Amino acid sequence: MMKTKKSAAKRIKITARGKVKHWSPGKSHLNRKKDRKRLRRLKKAKVLTGQQAHNYKLLVPYM
């Protein structure tokens, strides 16, 4: 039986079509020195592709 890696499960979501969606780190503190464009970009979710997505799917087999 495979176990889900909880640290990975908290950072990603598997979409209905099987894509791996994640959110960027680095937006919770020390934001005064980051410009608005950068903070806007960090808010958005991104989709992982290729080998990186495959590796995450192995870490969270039941999502």
N, C-alpha and C positions, 0 to 999 in steps of 0.2 A: 504494500500500500504506500502510495506517495503522499507526502505531506505538503501543504501549501506553505510557502515562505511568507510569513505575515508581514515582514518588512517590505517585501515587494508588493504584496496585495494592497497595502495602504497607499502606494504611490502610483498605481496604474488602474485602469479600467479596461475591460475587454468589451468592445462594442458588439452590437447584434450581428454584424457581418464578420466579426473575428479580428478587427483591427485593434492594436494596442494603443490606448490613449494615455498620455501622462501630462503632468503639470510641472512647470519649471520651478526649481528651488531658487532661493535668494530673493524673496520678495516680502519677507515678514519683518525684517528690521534693518536698520542702517539705510533707510530709503532716502534720506535727505540728500545724500550725495549722488543718487542715481537719477538720471533725467527722466522726464515724464514718458518719453518715447520708449525708453527701456522698460519702465514699469508697466506700461500698457502691453508691451510684447511679452513680458513675463506672466501676465495674467492669463493669457490665452493657453488653451490646451493644445498639445501637439500630438501627432501620430507617429509612432515609431515604425520603422520599416526594416526590411532585410533581416540580417542576423541578430540585430538587437531585439527586434520584436519576437523572433523565434526563441531567443534565450529567456525572455520574460515569460513567454507562454509555458516554458518548461518549469519555471519557478512557481507558477500559479495554475496547476493542472485542472482545478475544479471551478474556475471562474467563468 
